[in-house]
Amino acid sequence: MANIRRLKKAIDSRVYEVISDCFTYSELHPDNNPDEVTGIISDAVNFRNDLFHRVNNPSREHDPGGIKAHYQQVNKDLDSGVDKLFERLSSVSKKKKK
């Protein structure tokens, strides 16, 4: 990432995309698994807060390479975490209410 501000914007936009899709699913299918969708939203908010905490509080090492690696890891975790949240939403949408 080029700088911290862009990383924070990327975190917000990707996580809010997941939340937006959850709300869209809830509006289109109000009777299908509302508790699971609410859980995904809650996990997405907690994930966003965790990533912001990690961005705002990097390790206190004085090695510039260590700081760069820290932010690269946050970026990788953002990608994998958002993918997992979308997979959970997809699995909820595949389930049918009985």
N, CA, C and O atoms as CSV, one atom per row, in Angstrom:
chain,resi,resn,atom,element,x,y,z
A,1,MET,N,N,0.850,-1.178,0.000
A,1,MET,CA,C,0.000,0.000,0.000
A,1,MET,C,C,0.891,1.234,0.000
A,1,MET,O,O,1.975,1.251,0.582
A,2,ALA,N,N,0.398,2.257,-0.669
A,2,ALA,CA,C,1.193,3.473,-0.791
A,2,ALA,C,C,1.264,4.235,0.521
A,2,ALA,O,O,2.323,4.743,0.890
A,3,ASN,N,N,0.155,4.318,1.221
A,3,ASN,CA,C,0.193,4.990,2.512
A,3,ASN,C,C,-0.938,4.492,3.406
A,3,ASN,O,O,-1.813,3.741,2.974
A,4,ILE,N,N,-0.897,4.922,4.633
A,4,ILE,CA,C,-1.860,4.442,5.630
A,4,ILE,C,C,-3.267,4.898,5.304
A,4,ILE,O,O,-4.222,4.147,5.502
A,5,ARG,N,N,-3.409,6.109,4.810
A,5,ARG,CA,C,-4.744,6.628,4.495
A,5,ARG,C,C,-5.427,5.769,3.427
A,5,ARG,O,O,-6.615,5.464,3.537
A,6,ARG,N,N,-4.684,5.385,2.407
A,6,ARG,CA,C,-5.269,4.537,1.363
A,6,ARG,C,C,-5.621,3.155,1.898
A,6,ARG,O,O,-6.626,2.567,1.499
A,7,LEU,N,N,-4.804,2.644,2.787
A,7,LEU,CA,C,-5.098,1.351,3.390
A,7,LEU,C,C,-6.381,1.418,4.204
A,7,LEU,O,O,-7.210,0.512,4.129
A,8,LYS,N,N,-6.551,2.475,4.973
A,8,LYS,CA,C,-7.776,2.630,5.759
A,8,LYS,C,C,-8.997,2.765,4.863
A,8,LYS,O,O,-10.051,2.206,5.167
A,9,LYS,N,N,-8.870,3.498,3.763
A,9,LYS,CA,C,-9.986,3.632,2.828
A,9,LYS,C,C,-10.320,2.293,2.187
A,9,LYS,O,O,-11.490,1.976,1.973
A,10,ALA,N,N,-9.296,1.511,1.881
A,10,ALA,CA,C,-9.522,0.187,1.302
A,10,ALA,C,C,-10.240,-0.717,2.298
A,10,ALA,O,O,-11.145,-1.464,1.926
A,11,ILE,N,N,-9.837,-0.648,3.555
A,11,ILE,CA,C,-10.497,-1.448,4.589
A,11,ILE,C,C,-11.967,-1.065,4.682
A,11,ILE,O,O,-12.842,-1.931,4.668
A,12,ASP,N,N,-12.235,0.227,4.775
A,12,ASP,CA,C,-13.624,0.679,4.879
A,12,ASP,C,C,-14.449,0.263,3.668
A,12,ASP,O,O,-15.554,-0.257,3.824
A,13,SER,N,N,-13.934,0.482,2.479
A,13,SER,CA,C,-14.739,0.194,1.288
A,13,SER,C,C,-15.005,-1.295,1.132
A,13,SER,O,O,-16.114,-1.683,0.766
A,14,ARG,N,N,-14.018,-2.132,1.400
A,14,ARG,CA,C,-14.210,-3.576,1.234
A,14,ARG,C,C,-15.159,-4.135,2.286
A,14,ARG,O,O,-16.014,-4.962,1.968
A,15,VAL,N,N,-15.021,-3.697,3.523
A,15,VAL,CA,C,-15.888,-4.214,4.584
A,15,VAL,C,C,-17.316,-3.680,4.403
A,15,VAL,O,O,-18.282,-4.414,4.613
A,16,TYR,N,N,-17.450,-2.421,4.020
A,16,TYR,CA,C,-18.786,-1.876,3.802
A,16,TYR,C,C,-19.467,-2.519,2.599
A,16,TYR,O,O,-20.696,-2.558,2.533
A,17,GLU,N,N,-18.691,-3.018,1.657
A,17,GLU,CA,C,-19.254,-3.752,0.537
A,17,GLU,C,C,-19.907,-5.046,1.030
A,17,GLU,O,O,-20.992,-5.412,0.580
A,18,VAL,N,N,-19.245,-5.725,1.946
A,18,VAL,CA,C,-19.803,-6.947,2.538
A,18,VAL,C,C,-21.081,-6.613,3.299
A,18,VAL,O,O,-22.093,-7.299,3.154
A,19,ILE,N,N,-21.033,-5.565,4.102
A,19,ILE,CA,C,-22.200,-5.188,4.899
A,19,ILE,C,C,-23.363,-4.798,3.991
A,19,ILE,O,O,-24.510,-5.156,4.259
A,20,SER,N,N,-23.072,-4.076,2.935
A,20,SER,CA,C,-24.108,-3.673,1.986
A,20,SER,C,C,-24.756,-4.893,1.339
A,20,SER,O,O,-25.977,-4.940,1.186
A,21,ASP,N,N,-23.952,-5.872,0.963
A,21,ASP,CA,C,-24.509,-7.086,0.381
A,21,ASP,C,C,-25.359,-7.849,1.394
A,21,ASP,O,O,-26.366,-8.456,1.028
A,22,CYS,N,N,-24.965,-7.823,2.643
A,22,CYS,CA,C,-25.756,-8.478,3.690
A,22,CYS,C,C,-27.121,-7.794,3.837
A,22,CYS,O,O,-28.149,-8.464,3.943
A,23,PHE,N,N,-27.122,-6.468,3.844
A,23,PHE,CA,C,-28.393,-5.746,3.948
A,23,PHE,C,C,-29.260,-5.986,2.715
A,23,PHE,O,O,-30.478,-6.124,2.834
A,24,THR,N,N,-28.655,-6.038,1.553
A,24,THR,CA,C,-29.412,-6.311,0.330
A,24,THR,C,C,-30.039,-7.696,0.396
A,24,THR,O,O,-31.209,-7.867,0.055
A,25,TYR,N,N,-29.266,-8.682,0.833
A,25,TYR,CA,C,-29.796,-10.032,0.979
A,25,TYR,C,C,-30.942,-10.061,1.980
A,25,TYR,O,O,-31.957,-10.718,1.748
A,26,SER,N,N,-30.783,-9.352,3.086
A,26,SER,CA,C,-31.831,-9.326,4.112
A,26,SER,C,C,-33.107,-8.691,3.590
A,26,SER,O,O,-34.203,-9.122,3.947
A,27,GLU,N,N,-32.980,-7.673,2.751
A,27,GLU,CA,C,-34.168,-7.025,2.193
A,27,GLU,C,C,-34.859,-7.908,1.166
A,27,GLU,O,O,-36.087,-7.935,1.094
A,28,LEU,N,N,-34.082,-8.628,0.376
A,28,LEU,CA,C,-34.670,-9.480,-0.658
A,28,LEU,C,C,-35.224,-10.781,-0.099
A,28,LEU,O,O,-36.182,-11.336,-0.637
A,29,HIS,N,N,-34.624,-11.266,0.975
A,29,HIS,CA,C,-35.029,-12.536,1.580
A,29,HIS,C,C,-35.188,-12.358,3.085
A,29,HIS,O,O,-34.359,-12.854,3.848
A,30,PRO,N,N,-36.229,-11.666,3.530
A,30,PRO,CA,C,-36.339,-11.368,4.967
A,30,PRO,C,C,-36.581,-12.595,5.842
A,30,PRO,O,O,-36.305,-12.555,7.041
A,31,ASP,N,N,-37.090,-13.682,5.269
A,31,ASP,CA,C,-37.397,-14.858,6.076
A,31,ASP,C,C,-36.278,-15.892,6.095
A,31,ASP,O,O,-36.361,-16.866,6.844
A,32,ASN,N,N,-35.243,-15.708,5.296
A,32,ASN,CA,C,-34.170,-16.702,5.199
A,32,ASN,C,C,-32.985,-16.347,6.082
A,32,ASN,O,O,-32.228,-15.429,5.765
A,33,ASN,N,N,-32.821,-17.053,7.169
A,33,ASN,CA,C,-31.637,-16.988,8.034
A,33,ASN,C,C,-31.254,-15.575,8.480
A,33,ASN,O,O,-30.113,-15.165,8.267
A,34,PRO,N,N,-32.159,-14.827,9.084
A,34,PRO,CA,C,-31.807,-13.457,9.488
A,34,PRO,C,C,-30.726,-13.417,10.575
A,34,PRO,O,O,-29.931,-12.479,10.622
A,35,ASP,N,N,-30.697,-14.426,11.441
A,35,ASP,CA,C,-29.696,-14.435,12.507
A,35,ASP,C,C,-28.288,-14.645,11.954
A,35,ASP,O,O,-27.330,-14.048,12.447
A,36,GLU,N,N,-28.163,-15.485,10.940
A,36,GLU,CA,C,-26.844,-15.725,10.351
A,36,GLU,C,C,-26.339,-14.486,9.630
A,36,GLU,O,O,-25.150,-14.174,9.698
A,37,VAL,N,N,-27.220,-13.780,8.943
A,37,VAL,CA,C,-26.822,-12.557,8.230
A,37,VAL,C,C,-26.411,-11.486,9.239
A,37,VAL,O,O,-25.438,-10.766,9.018
A,38,THR,N,N,-27.136,-11.381,10.328
A,38,THR,CA,C,-26.776,-10.431,11.379
A,38,THR,C,C,-25.414,-10.786,11.979
A,38,THR,O,O,-24.628,-9.897,12.304
A,39,GLY,N,N,-25.141,-12.061,12.123
A,39,GLY,CA,C,-23.841,-12.504,12.620
A,39,GLY,C,C,-22.708,-12.136,11.675
A,39,GLY,O,O,-21.620,-11.767,12.117
A,40,ILE,N,N,-22.960,-12.236,10.378
A,40,ILE,CA,C,-21.940,-11.864,9.393
A,40,ILE,C,C,-21.663,-10.372,9.478
A,40,ILE,O,O,-20.508,-9.951,9.413
A,41,ILE,N,N,-22.704,-9.575,9.620
A,41,ILE,CA,C,-22.535,-8.122,9.743
A,41,ILE,C,C,-21.726,-7.795,10.991
A,41,ILE,O,O,-20.814,-6.970,10.947
A,42,SER,N,N,-22.057,-8.437,12.094
A,42,SER,CA,C,-21.332,-8.207,13.343
A,42,SER,C,C,-19.863,-8.597,13.207
A,42,SER,O,O,-18.977,-7.872,13.660
A,43,ASP,N,N,-19.611,-9.738,12.585
A,43,ASP,CA,C,-18.225,-10.174,12.379
A,43,ASP,C,C,-17.471,-9.227,11.451
A,43,ASP,O,O,-16.276,-8.994,11.639
A,44,ALA,N,N,-18.158,-8.681,10.453
A,44,ALA,CA,C,-17.522,-7.738,9.532
A,44,ALA,C,C,-17.113,-6.458,10.261
A,44,ALA,O,O,-16.030,-5.923,10.023
A,45,VAL,N,N,-17.973,-5.976,11.138
A,45,VAL,CA,C,-17.650,-4.766,11.904
A,45,VAL,C,C,-16.472,-5.037,12.839
A,45,VAL,O,O,-15.568,-4.209,12.953
A,46,ASN,N,N,-16.479,-6.171,13.497
A,46,ASN,CA,C,-15.364,-6.523,14.383
A,46,ASN,C,C,-14.065,-6.696,13.597
A,46,ASN,O,O,-12.996,-6.305,14.066
A,47,PHE,N,N,-14.156,-7.276,12.416
A,47,PHE,CA,C,-12.991,-7.454,11.547
A,47,PHE,C,C,-12.423,-6.094,11.143
A,47,PHE,O,O,-11.210,-5.891,11.173
A,48,ARG,N,N,-13.296,-5.171,10.769
A,48,ARG,CA,C,-12.870,-3.819,10.391
A,48,ARG,C,C,-12.179,-3.127,11.560
A,48,ARG,O,O,-11.126,-2.513,11.389
A,49,ASN,N,N,-12.770,-3.226,12.741
A,49,ASN,CA,C,-12.178,-2.589,13.915
A,49,ASN,C,C,-10.812,-3.186,14.256
A,49,ASN,O,O,-9.896,-2.465,14.653
A,50,ASP,N,N,-10.681,-4.501,14.100
A,50,ASP,CA,C,-9.399,-5.152,14.355
A,50,ASP,C,C,-8.333,-4.678,13.370
A,50,ASP,O,O,-7.200,-4.396,13.761
A,51,LEU,N,N,-8.702,-4.592,12.097
A,51,LEU,CA,C,-7.732,-4.130,11.100
A,51,LEU,C,C,-7.325,-2.684,11.360
A,51,LEU,O,O,-6.150,-2.339,11.232
A,52,PHE,N,N,-8.282,-1.836,11.724
A,52,PHE,CA,C,-7.943,-0.446,12.022
A,52,PHE,C,C,-7.020,-0.358,13.225
A,52,PHE,O,O,-6.103,0.462,13.244
A,53,HIS,N,N,-7.251,-1.188,14.220
A,53,HIS,CA,C,-6.381,-1.196,15.393
A,53,HIS,C,C,-4.962,-1.594,14.981
A,53,HIS,O,O,-3.988,-0.996,15.440
A,54,ARG,N,N,-4.850,-2.590,14.127
A,54,ARG,CA,C,-3.534,-3.026,13.674
A,54,ARG,C,C,-2.839,-1.959,12.831
A,54,ARG,O,O,-1.621,-1.802,12.912
A,55,VAL,N,N,-3.609,-1.222,12.021
A,55,VAL,CA,C,-3.012,-0.158,11.208
A,55,VAL,C,C,-2.552,0.992,12.089
A,55,VAL,O,O,-1.472,1.545,11.879
A,56,ASN,N,N,-3.361,1.351,13.069
A,56,ASN,CA,C,-3.036,2.484,13.927
A,56,ASN,C,C,-1.964,2.175,14.960
A,56,ASN,O,O,-1.342,3.092,15.496
A,57,ASN,N,N,-1.739,0.899,15.246
A,57,ASN,CA,C,-0.767,0.507,16.272
A,57,ASN,C,C,0.209,-0.519,15.729
A,57,ASN,O,O,0.172,-1.679,16.140
A,58,PRO,N,N,1.087,-0.117,14.809
A,58,PRO,CA,C,2.057,-1.092,14.299
A,58,PRO,C,C,3.053,-1.470,15.384
A,58,PRO,O,O,3.163,-0.810,16.417
A,59,SER,N,N,3.763,-2.536,15.120
A,59,SER,CA,C,4.774,-2.937,16.098
A,59,SER,C,C,5.783,-1.806,16.270
A,59,SER,O,O,6.011,-1.024,15.347
A,60,ARG,N,N,6.367,-1.725,17.419
A,60,ARG,CA,C,7.255,-0.610,17.755
A,60,ARG,C,C,8.699,-0.844,17.323
A,60,ARG,O,O,9.624,-0.251,17.876
A,61,GLU,N,N,8.878,-1.693,16.355
A,61,GLU,CA,C,10.225,-1.930,15.857
A,61,GLU,C,C,10.692,-0.713,15.074
A,61,GLU,O,O,9.889,-0.027,14.441
A,62,HIS,N,N,11.965,-0.454,15.120
A,62,HIS,CA,C,12.515,0.691,14.402
A,62,HIS,C,C,12.957,0.313,12.997
A,62,HIS,O,O,13.438,1.163,12.248
A,63,ASP,N,N,12.802,-0.935,12.638
A,63,ASP,CA,C,13.197,-1.412,11.326
A,63,ASP,C,C,12.130,-1.018,10.298
A,63,ASP,O,O,10.990,-1.472,10.403
A,64,PRO,N,N,12.470,-0.187,9.311
A,64,PRO,CA,C,11.475,0.214,8.307
A,64,PRO,C,C,10.934,-0.967,7.508
A,64,PRO,O,O,9.777,-0.949,7.086
A,65,GLY,N,N,11.740,-1.972,7.300
A,65,GLY,CA,C,11.266,-3.157,6.596
A,65,GLY,C,C,10.225,-3.914,7.388
A,65,GLY,O,O,9.311,-4.512,6.820
A,66,GLY,N,N,10.365,-3.886,8.707
A,66,GLY,CA,C,9.376,-4.545,9.552
A,66,GLY,C,C,8.038,-3.843,9.515
A,66,GLY,O,O,6.990,-4.490,9.537
A,67,ILE,N,N,8.065,-2.535,9.459
A,67,ILE,CA,C,6.821,-1.762,9.373
A,67,ILE,C,C,6.148,-2.021,8.035
A,67,ILE,O,O,4.933,-2.207,7.967
A,68,LYS,N,N,6.940,-2.032,6.977
A,68,LYS,CA,C,6.387,-2.280,5.642
A,68,LYS,C,C,5.765,-3.674,5.581
A,68,LYS,O,O,4.680,-3.847,5.026
A,69,ALA,N,N,6.442,-4.654,6.142
A,69,ALA,CA,C,5.914,-6.021,6.173
A,69,ALA,C,C,4.631,-6.089,6.993
A,69,ALA,O,O,3.717,-6.843,6.661
A,70,HIS,N,N,4.564,-5.304,8.058
A,70,HIS,CA,C,3.360,-5.267,8.894
A,70,HIS,C,C,2.154,-4.805,8.075
A,70,HIS,O,O,1.093,-5.428,8.122
A,71,TYR,N,N,2.317,-3.724,7.332
A,71,TYR,CA,C,1.206,-3.194,6.533
A,71,TYR,C,C,0.872,-4.106,5.360
A,71,TYR,O,O,-0.291,-4.189,4.964
A,72,GLN,N,N,1.848,-4.783,4.804
A,72,GLN,CA,C,1.570,-5.750,3.750
A,72,GLN,C,C,0.763,-6.921,4.289
A,72,GLN,O,O,-0.121,-7.442,3.610
A,73,GLN,N,N,1.073,-7.331,5.516
A,73,GLN,CA,C,0.311,-8.418,6.136
A,73,GLN,C,C,-1.125,-7.984,6.421
A,73,GLN,O,O,-2.056,-8.767,6.234
A,74,VAL,N,N,-1.310,-6.753,6.868
A,74,VAL,CA,C,-2.668,-6.239,7.087
A,74,VAL,C,C,-3.447,-6.261,5.780
A,74,VAL,O,O,-4.624,-6.624,5.768
A,75,ASN,N,N,-2.809,-5.879,4.687
A,75,ASN,CA,C,-3.468,-5.877,3.389
A,75,ASN,C,C,-3.849,-7.295,2.961
A,75,ASN,O,O,-4.941,-7.509,2.433
A,76,LYS,N,N,-2.961,-8.256,3.184
A,76,LYS,CA,C,-3.271,-9.647,2.859
A,76,LYS,C,C,-4.414,-10.166,3.720
A,76,LYS,O,O,-5.296,-10.872,3.232
A,77,ASP,N,N,-4.397,-9.813,5.006
A,77,ASP,CA,C,-5.467,-10.239,5.902
A,77,ASP,C,C,-6.803,-9.626,5.502
A,77,ASP,O,O,-7.850,-10.256,5.650
A,78,LEU,N,N,-6.764,-8.395,4.995
A,78,LEU,CA,C,-7.984,-7.755,4.501
A,78,LEU,C,C,-8.561,-8.566,3.352
A,78,LEU,O,O,-9.758,-8.853,3.338
A,79,ASP,N,N,-7.737,-8.934,2.402
A,79,ASP,CA,C,-8.217,-9.701,1.255
A,79,ASP,C,C,-8.806,-11.044,1.678
A,79,ASP,O,O,-9.903,-11.409,1.256
A,80,SER,N,N,-8.081,-11.764,2.503
A,80,SER,CA,C,-8.559,-13.085,2.904
A,80,SER,C,C,-9.791,-12.999,3.803
A,80,SER,O,O,-10.696,-13.826,3.692
A,81,GLY,N,N,-9.833,-12.007,4.691
A,81,GLY,CA,C,-10.977,-11.860,5.586
A,81,GLY,C,C,-12.255,-11.491,4.849
A,81,GLY,O,O,-13.327,-12.013,5.157
A,82,VAL,N,N,-12.144,-10.602,3.887
A,82,VAL,CA,C,-13.320,-10.214,3.103
A,82,VAL,C,C,-13.800,-11.392,2.267
A,82,VAL,O,O,-15.005,-11.608,2.139
A,83,ASP,N,N,-12.882,-12.150,1.701
A,83,ASP,CA,C,-13.269,-13.337,0.938
A,83,ASP,C,C,-14.029,-14.318,1.818
A,83,ASP,O,O,-15.031,-14.888,1.386
A,84,LYS,N,N,-13.567,-14.521,3.043
A,84,LYS,CA,C,-14.248,-15.438,3.956
A,84,LYS,C,C,-15.646,-14.939,4.307
A,84,LYS,O,O,-16.586,-15.729,4.392
A,85,LEU,N,N,-15.784,-13.627,4.511
A,85,LEU,CA,C,-17.101,-13.073,4.816
A,85,LEU,C,C,-18.064,-13.248,3.639
A,85,LEU,O,O,-19.232,-13.585,3.836
A,86,PHE,N,N,-17.576,-13.022,2.422
A,86,PHE,CA,C,-18.416,-13.228,1.244
A,86,PHE,C,C,-18.779,-14.702,1.073
A,86,PHE,O,O,-19.895,-15.020,0.662
A,87,GLU,N,N,-17.857,-15.595,1.382
A,87,GLU,CA,C,-18.156,-17.022,1.298
A,87,GLU,C,C,-19.239,-17.405,2.299
A,87,GLU,O,O,-20.116,-18.213,1.993
A,88,ARG,N,N,-19.179,-16.826,3.491
A,88,ARG,CA,C,-20.219,-17.104,4.487
A,88,ARG,C,C,-21.578,-16.615,4.007
A,88,ARG,O,O,-22.586,-17.300,4.182
A,89,LEU,N,N,-21.606,-15.428,3.401
A,89,LEU,CA,C,-22.868,-14.909,2.883
A,89,LEU,C,C,-23.378,-15.782,1.744
A,89,LEU,O,O,-24.582,-16.016,1.635
A,90,SER,N,N,-22.494,-16.258,0.910
A,90,SER,CA,C,-22.898,-17.144,-0.181
A,90,SER,C,C,-23.472,-18.445,0.351
A,90,SER,O,O,-24.459,-18.957,-0.178
A,91,SER,N,N,-22.858,-18.980,1.396
A,91,SER,CA,C,-23.372,-20.230,1.962
A,91,SER,C,C,-24.734,-20.014,2.615
A,91,SER,O,O,-25.580,-20.908,2.586
A,92,VAL,N,N,-24.953,-18.850,3.197
A,92,VAL,CA,C,-26.265,-18.550,3.783
A,92,VAL,C,C,-27.303,-18.441,2.681
A,92,VAL,O,O,-28.433,-18.901,2.846
A,93,SER,N,N,-26.936,-17.840,1.566
A,93,SER,CA,C,-27.900,-17.660,0.490
A,93,SER,C,C,-28.234,-18.983,-0.194
A,93,SER,O,O,-29.302,-19.126,-0.788
A,94,LYS,N,N,-27.324,-19.946,-0.111
A,94,LYS,CA,C,-27.590,-21.266,-0.695
A,94,LYS,C,C,-28.528,-22.094,0.164
A,94,LYS,O,O,-29.235,-22.966,-0.340
A,95,LYS,N,N,-28.533,-21.821,1.463
A,95,LYS,CA,C,-29.425,-22.554,2.361
A,95,LYS,C,C,-30.850,-22.072,2.152
A,95,LYS,O,O,-31.091,-20.890,1.904
A,96,LYS,N,N,-31.764,-22.975,2.252
A,96,LYS,CA,C,-33.175,-22.611,2.133
A,96,LYS,C,C,-33.850,-22.830,3.469
A,96,LYS,O,O,-33.575,-23.799,4.176
A,97,LYS,N,N,-34.725,-21.925,3.794
A,97,LYS,CA,C,-35.458,-22.052,5.061
A,97,LYS,C,C,-36.460,-23.173,4.920
A,97,LYS,O,O,-37.158,-23.290,3.913
A,98,LYS,N,N,-36.517,-23.983,5.937
A,98,LYS,CA,C,-37.438,-25.144,5.899
A,98,LYS,C,C,-38.718,-24.804,6.589
A,98,LYS,O,O,-39.619,-25.639,6.667
